[in-house]
Amino acid sequence: MAADSRFHAVAGPLPLARIAQAGEVTVPEGAGDRLFRGVATLQAAGPEEISFLDARRWLPGLKESRAGAVVIAPENLHAVPDGMIPLVSPMPVLAFARIAALLHPPPAPDGTRHPTAVVGEGALIGEGCEIGPYAVVEDGAVLGPRCIVGPYAHIGRNVVFGAECRILSHVTVTHCIAGDRVTLNPGCRIGSEGFGFATTPRGEHVTVPQLGRVILGDGVEVGANACIDRGSGNDTVLGPGTRLDNLVMLGHNVRTGRGNVIVAQAGIAGSTALGDYVVVAAQVGINGHVTIGDKVRIGAQAGVMSDVPAGMEVVGTPAIPVREAMRSFAAMRKLGQSKAAKAAQEKTSD
């Protein structure tokens, strides 16, 4: 469906030439002055909205769509119906994302401070910041320009955020240094004490002081109710552009490279290091003190027990290379089938 203007800002109508520039797409000659209000799916889009198609299986929907324009790959250009403007891009999803962000921008900070917000006397609040109801910004904290602090958010003593960060409702942040354009979605917990203790001969657990920090690079986004522990001695570090989905858990001293994607309910134990552009699918568990190389892809529900070399794709528990895992699954299926056939044969002979 189209974006509901009660919840999502609408910047349009905007001329197609400006929209095309944002999406880095090509526009047919003479179409640049046409105005568009927003984006929508192929099924819901109308003449003033832009849609996209990224896979051939959606071609039947394109024929039925009423969209005024569609972002489409060159190889599917022939399927665009008469009257619909093609916006050609080799990467339709990326182009559509940029167009959608232009037509439906995220809320900008309004520069206000709610009267119920509590801001420490030594806190430094940058120009244009918005601080919502019942938010707490403790003494010594720093917010760069144009940050948003949502309702009931709690920013701890001496925490630092760069420019244009969004710390949304019920977030808590302690022991953290964050770069620019960091987004912390509702309910996430940053900088909590790591899970570190020593056990006495009598079985009592003695907490090891967690004396590190959390370092969030530029453009990091953390999903709702995700948890990132501070380091025990070294820092916990998320590289620039890393994205955490909802309910992700990172233990103390975990380090990610640039552009990691870690999907819902994944858990990474302490002191594990991930390279650049690693993808960790949902419900993956990664052992502590493991090294994951650049551009590794880990399939859903995998259990990673040891180091994974760069570029490898692994699945299963314990995680093994995809091709090896597929052969193992096929062998197990055949084994199960042969046992069933043997049982049926014995039953028939009886």
C-alpha positions as CSV (number, residue, x, y, z in Angstrom):
1,M,0.0,0.0,0.0
2,A,1.0,3.7,-0.2
3,A,2.6,5.4,2.8
4,D,0.0,6.7,5.3
5,S,0.6,10.4,5.7
6,R,-0.6,10.2,9.3
7,F,2.6,8.3,10.1
8,H,5.0,9.0,7.3
9,A,6.1,12.5,6.1
10,V,5.3,13.3,2.4
11,A,7.7,15.7,0.8
12,G,6.0,15.7,-2.6
13,P,4.8,16.5,-5.1
14,L,8.2,16.8,-6.6
15,P,9.3,16.9,-10.3
16,L,10.5,13.6,-11.7
17,A,13.8,15.2,-12.7
18,R,14.7,15.9,-9.1
19,I,13.5,12.4,-8.0
20,A,15.6,10.8,-10.7
21,Q,18.7,12.7,-9.6
22,A,18.2,11.4,-6.0
23,G,17.7,7.8,-7.3
24,E,20.5,8.0,-9.9
25,V,18.1,6.7,-12.6
26,T,17.5,7.7,-16.2
27,V,14.3,9.4,-17.2
28,P,12.7,9.4,-20.7
29,E,13.1,12.7,-22.5
30,G,10.2,15.1,-21.8
31,A,9.1,13.4,-18.5
32,G,11.2,15.4,-16.1
33,D,8.5,17.9,-15.3
34,R,5.9,15.4,-14.2
35,L,5.0,15.6,-10.5
36,F,4.9,12.6,-8.1
37,R,3.7,12.6,-4.5
38,G,5.1,9.3,-3.1
39,V,6.0,5.6,-3.5
40,A,3.9,2.4,-3.2
41,T,3.9,-1.2,-4.2
42,L,2.9,-2.2,-7.7
43,Q,-0.5,-3.3,-6.4
44,A,-1.3,-0.1,-4.5
45,A,0.4,2.6,-6.6
46,G,-1.6,5.2,-8.4
47,P,-0.7,7.6,-11.2
48,E,1.1,10.0,-8.8
49,E,3.2,7.3,-7.2
50,I,6.4,5.5,-8.1
51,S,6.9,1.8,-7.7
52,F,9.7,-0.7,-8.5
53,L,10.3,-4.2,-9.9
54,D,13.4,-6.1,-9.0
55,A,12.6,-9.7,-10.0
56,R,11.0,-11.3,-13.1
57,R,8.4,-13.1,-11.0
58,W,6.7,-9.7,-10.4
59,L,6.2,-9.0,-14.1
60,P,2.5,-10.0,-14.1
61,G,1.9,-7.5,-11.3
62,L,3.6,-4.8,-13.5
63,K,1.1,-5.3,-16.2
64,E,-1.8,-4.8,-13.8
65,S,-0.2,-1.8,-11.9
66,R,-1.6,1.8,-12.1
67,A,1.8,3.3,-11.0
68,G,2.8,6.5,-12.8
69,A,6.4,5.4,-12.9
70,V,8.4,2.3,-12.1
71,V,12.1,1.8,-11.2
72,I,13.2,-1.2,-13.3
73,A,16.3,-3.0,-14.5
74,P,17.3,-2.6,-18.2
75,E,16.5,-6.2,-19.0
76,N,12.9,-5.8,-17.9
77,L,12.3,-2.6,-19.7
78,H,10.3,-4.3,-22.5
79,A,7.5,-5.2,-19.9
80,V,6.7,-1.6,-18.9
81,P,3.0,-0.9,-19.9
82,D,2.1,2.0,-22.1
83,G,1.6,5.2,-20.0
84,M,3.9,4.2,-17.2
85,I,7.3,6.0,-17.1
86,P,10.3,3.7,-16.8
87,L,13.1,4.8,-14.5
88,V,16.0,2.6,-15.5
89,S,18.6,1.4,-13.0
90,P,21.0,-1.6,-12.8
91,M,20.1,-1.8,-9.1
92,P,16.3,-1.1,-8.8
93,V,16.0,-1.7,-5.0
94,L,18.9,0.7,-4.2
95,A,17.5,3.4,-6.5
96,F,14.0,2.9,-5.1
97,A,15.3,3.3,-1.5
98,R,16.9,6.6,-2.4
99,I,13.7,7.8,-4.1
100,A,11.6,6.7,-1.1
101,A,13.9,8.5,1.3
102,L,13.5,11.7,-0.7
103,L,9.7,11.6,-1.0
104,H,9.2,10.2,2.6
105,P,12.0,11.7,4.7
106,P,12.5,10.7,8.3
107,P,11.3,13.3,10.9
108,A,13.7,16.2,11.3
109,P,14.5,17.4,14.9
110,D,12.4,20.4,15.8
111,G,15.0,21.9,18.2
112,T,12.7,21.8,21.2
113,R,13.3,20.4,24.7
114,H,10.2,19.1,26.5
115,P,9.6,20.6,30.0
116,T,9.7,17.1,31.6
117,A,13.1,16.3,30.1
118,V,16.0,16.2,32.6
119,V,19.4,17.5,31.2
120,G,22.4,17.6,33.4
121,E,24.1,21.0,33.9
122,G,27.3,19.8,32.4
123,A,25.7,18.2,29.3
124,L,26.6,19.8,25.9
125,I,23.6,19.9,23.6
126,G,24.3,20.7,20.0
127,E,22.3,23.2,17.9
128,G,18.9,22.0,16.8
129,C,18.6,19.0,19.0
130,E,15.1,17.7,20.0
131,I,14.7,16.1,23.5
132,G,11.4,14.4,24.2
133,P,9.2,13.9,27.2
134,Y,10.8,12.4,30.3
135,A,14.2,11.8,28.6
136,V,17.3,12.0,30.7
137,V,20.6,13.3,29.5
138,E,23.1,13.0,32.3
139,D,25.9,15.4,33.3
140,G,28.9,15.4,30.9
141,A,27.0,13.8,28.0
142,V,27.5,15.3,24.5
143,L,24.9,15.5,21.7
144,G,26.1,16.7,18.3
145,P,23.9,19.0,16.2
146,R,20.5,18.0,15.1
147,C,20.1,14.9,17.3
148,I,16.7,13.5,18.4
149,V,16.3,12.0,21.9
150,G,12.9,10.2,22.2
151,P,10.6,9.9,25.2
152,Y,12.0,8.1,28.2
153,A,15.4,7.7,26.6
154,H,18.3,7.7,29.0
155,I,21.8,8.9,28.0
156,G,24.3,8.2,30.7
157,R,27.1,10.3,32.1
158,N,29.8,11.3,29.7
159,V,28.3,9.5,26.7
160,V,29.1,11.1,23.4
161,F,27.0,11.2,20.2
162,G,28.0,12.9,16.9
163,A,25.7,14.9,14.6
164,E,22.3,13.8,13.4
165,C,21.9,10.8,15.7
166,R,18.5,9.4,16.7
167,I,18.1,7.9,20.2
168,L,14.5,6.8,20.2
169,S,12.0,6.0,23.0
170,H,13.1,3.9,26.0
171,V,16.7,3.5,24.8
172,T,19.4,3.4,27.5
173,V,23.0,4.2,26.7
174,T,26.0,4.2,29.0
175,H,29.8,4.0,28.5
176,C,29.4,4.8,24.8
177,I,31.2,6.9,22.2
178,A,29.1,7.2,19.0
179,G,29.8,8.8,15.6
180,D,27.5,10.7,13.3
181,R,24.1,9.5,12.0
182,V,23.8,6.7,14.5
183,T,20.2,5.3,15.0
184,L,19.2,3.5,18.2
185,N,15.7,2.1,17.8
186,P,13.2,1.8,20.7
187,G,14.2,-0.2,23.7
188,C,17.8,-1.1,22.8
189,R,20.4,-1.2,25.6
190,I,23.9,0.0,24.9
191,G,26.8,-0.3,27.3
192,S,25.4,-2.6,29.9
193,E,27.8,-4.6,32.0
194,G,29.2,-7.6,30.1
195,F,28.7,-11.2,31.3
196,G,32.0,-11.7,32.9
197,F,32.8,-13.5,36.2
198,A,35.2,-15.8,38.0
199,T,34.0,-18.8,40.0
200,T,35.4,-19.7,43.4
201,P,36.2,-23.3,44.4
202,R,32.9,-23.2,46.3
203,G,30.9,-22.4,43.2
204,E,30.3,-18.7,43.9
205,H,30.4,-16.3,41.0
206,V,32.5,-13.1,41.4
207,T,31.8,-10.4,38.8
208,V,34.9,-9.2,36.9
209,P,34.6,-5.4,36.5
210,Q,33.7,-4.5,33.0
211,L,35.9,-1.5,32.3
212,G,35.6,-1.0,28.5
213,R,33.3,1.0,26.3
214,V,31.0,0.7,23.3
215,I,32.3,2.4,20.2
216,L,29.7,2.9,17.4
217,G,30.9,4.0,14.0
218,D,29.3,6.5,11.7
219,G,25.9,5.3,10.3
220,V,25.5,2.4,12.7
221,E,21.9,1.4,13.2
222,V,20.7,-0.8,16.1
223,G,17.3,-2.5,16.1
224,A,14.6,-2.5,18.7
225,N,15.4,-4.3,22.0
226,A,18.9,-5.2,20.8
227,C,21.6,-5.4,23.5
228,I,25.3,-4.5,23.2
229,D,27.5,-5.0,26.2
230,R,30.4,-2.8,26.9
231,G,33.9,-4.2,26.8
232,S,35.5,-6.0,29.8
233,G,38.9,-4.4,29.1
234,N,39.0,-3.8,25.4
235,D,36.1,-2.0,23.8
236,T,33.1,-3.4,22.1
237,V,33.2,-1.9,18.6
238,L,30.7,-1.7,15.7
239,G,32.3,-0.6,12.4
240,P,30.8,2.2,10.3
241,G,27.6,1.3,8.6
242,T,26.9,-1.8,10.6
243,R,23.2,-2.8,10.9
244,L,21.8,-4.8,13.8
245,D,18.2,-6.1,13.6
246,N,15.8,-6.3,16.5
247,L,16.7,-8.5,19.4
248,V,20.3,-9.0,18.5
249,M,22.8,-9.7,21.4
250,L,26.5,-8.7,21.2
251,G,28.7,-9.7,24.2
252,H,31.6,-7.8,25.6
253,N,34.6,-7.1,23.4
254,V,32.9,-8.1,20.1
255,R,34.3,-6.2,17.2
256,T,32.7,-5.8,13.7
257,G,34.2,-4.4,10.6
258,R,32.4,-2.1,8.2
259,G,28.9,-2.7,6.9
260,N,28.1,-5.9,8.8
261,V,24.4,-7.0,8.8
262,I,23.3,-9.0,11.8
263,V,19.7,-10.3,11.7
264,A,17.1,-10.8,14.4
265,Q,17.8,-12.9,17.5
266,A,21.4,-13.6,16.5
267,G,23.8,-13.8,19.5
268,I,27.6,-13.3,19.3
269,A,29.6,-14.2,22.4
270,G,32.4,-12.1,23.8
271,S,35.7,-11.3,22.1
272,T,34.6,-12.5,18.7
273,A,35.9,-10.4,15.7
274,L,33.9,-10.0,12.5
275,G,35.5,-8.7,9.3
276,D,34.0,-6.3,6.8
277,Y,30.6,-6.8,5.2
278,V,29.8,-10.0,7.1
279,V,26.1,-11.2,7.0
280,V,24.8,-13.1,10.0
281,A,21.3,-14.4,9.5
282,A,18.5,-14.9,12.0
283,Q,19.0,-16.9,15.2
284,V,22.7,-17.6,14.5
285,G,24.8,-18.3,17.6
286,I,28.6,-17.5,17.4
287,N,31.0,-18.8,20.0
288,G,33.3,-16.5,21.9
289,H,36.9,-15.7,20.8
290,V,36.1,-16.6,17.1
291,T,37.4,-14.8,14.0
292,I,35.0,-14.4,11.1
293,G,36.6,-13.2,7.9
294,D,35.5,-10.5,5.4
295,K,32.3,-11.1,3.4
296,V,31.4,-14.3,5.3
297,R,27.7,-15.3,5.0
298,I,26.2,-17.3,7.9
299,G,22.9,-19.0,7.3
300,A,19.9,-18.9,9.7
301,Q,20.1,-20.8,12.9
302,A,23.7,-21.8,12.3
303,G,26.0,-22.5,15.2
304,V,29.5,-21.2,14.6
305,M,32.1,-23.0,16.9
306,S,35.4,-22.0,15.2
307,D,37.0,-19.5,12.9
308,V,35.5,-19.0,9.4
309,P,37.8,-17.9,6.6
310,A,37.0,-14.8,4.4
311,G,34.4,-15.2,1.7
312,M,32.9,-18.5,2.9
313,E,29.2,-19.3,3.2
314,V,28.3,-21.6,6.1
315,V,25.1,-23.2,7.5
316,G,24.2,-25.8,10.1
317,T,25.3,-26.7,13.6
318,P,28.2,-26.9,13.8
319,A,28.5,-24.5,10.9
320,I,30.1,-26.0,7.8
321,P,30.4,-24.8,4.1
322,V,27.1,-24.7,2.3
323,R,28.0,-27.3,-0.4
324,E,29.2,-29.8,2.2
325,A,26.1,-29.2,4.3
326,M,23.8,-29.8,1.3
327,R,25.5,-33.1,0.6
328,S,25.1,-34.1,4.3
329,F,21.4,-33.2,4.2
330,A,20.9,-35.2,1.1
331,A,22.7,-38.2,2.6
332,M,20.6,-38.0,5.7
333,R,17.4,-37.8,3.7
334,K,18.4,-40.9,1.7
335,L,19.3,-42.8,4.9
336,G,15.8,-42.0,6.3
337,Q,14.1,-43.1,3.1
338,S,16.0,-46.3,3.0
339,K,15.1,-47.2,6.5
340,A,11.4,-46.4,5.8
341,A,11.5,-48.6,2.7
342,K,13.2,-51.4,4.6
343,A,10.5,-51.3,7.3
344,A,7.8,-51.3,4.7
345,Q,9.4,-54.3,3.0
346,E,9.6,-56.2,6.3
347,K,6.0,-55.4,7.1
348,T,4.9,-56.8,3.7
349,S,6.9,-60.0,4.1
350,D,5.2,-60.6,7.4
